[in-house]
Amino acid sequence: MAPTNWTFLTNHAQVFLCIAENTHLTAREIAVQVGITERAVQRIVGDLEKEGYIQHVREGRTNRYTIDLDKPLRHPAQRGQPVRDLLSHIMRDTTELP
């Protein structure tokens, strides 16, 4: 049987998880981890920021991200559940979540 190319989590979810695990990553570092281009990371970060899931603060030449853990998930099947619930199920160690 030939392998398929689909994954369970979207690139948006992957970028979001990278930021949740390390709020000081650069777009290049995220791109390497997720396996997408820096430009794609920038678009996704823009989407996440526009919808209020993350915010960034400039610190010198880098960004520091914060996450709104109480923001509800977007899919109708999870509507109303906060991002915090998703992260607590997926991340290895959630003790460091703000």
Secondary structure in CASP SS format (residue, H / E / C, confidence):
PFRMAT SS
TARGET T0000
AUTHOR 0000-0000-0000
METHOD secondary structure of the structure
MODEL  1
M C 1.00
A C 1.00
P C 1.00
T C 1.00
N C 1.00
W C 1.00
T C 1.00
F C 1.00
L C 1.00
T C 1.00
N H 1.00
H H 1.00
A H 1.00
Q H 1.00
V H 1.00
F H 1.00
L H 1.00
C H 1.00
I H 1.00
A H 1.00
E H 1.00
N C 1.00
T C 1.00
H C 1.00
L C 1.00
T C 1.00
A H 1.00
R H 1.00
E H 1.00
I H 1.00
A H 1.00
V H 1.00
Q H 1.00
V H 1.00
G C 1.00
I C 1.00
T C 1.00
E H 1.00
R H 1.00
A H 1.00
V H 1.00
Q H 1.00
R H 1.00
I H 1.00
V H 1.00
G H 1.00
D H 1.00
L H 1.00
E H 1.00
K H 1.00
E C 1.00
G C 1.00
Y C 1.00
I E 1.00
Q E 1.00
H E 1.00
V E 1.00
R E 1.00
E E 1.00
G C 1.00
R C 1.00
T E 1.00
N E 1.00
R E 1.00
Y E 1.00
T E 1.00
I E 1.00
D C 1.00
L C 1.00
D C 1.00
K C 1.00
P E 1.00
L C 1.00
R C 1.00
H C 1.00
P H 1.00
A H 1.00
Q H 1.00
R C 1.00
G C 1.00
Q C 1.00
P E 1.00
V H 1.00
R H 1.00
D H 1.00
L H 1.00
L H 1.00
S H 1.00
H H 1.00
I H 1.00
M C 1.00
R C 1.00
D C 1.00
T C 1.00
T C 1.00
E C 1.00
L C 1.00
P C 1.00
END
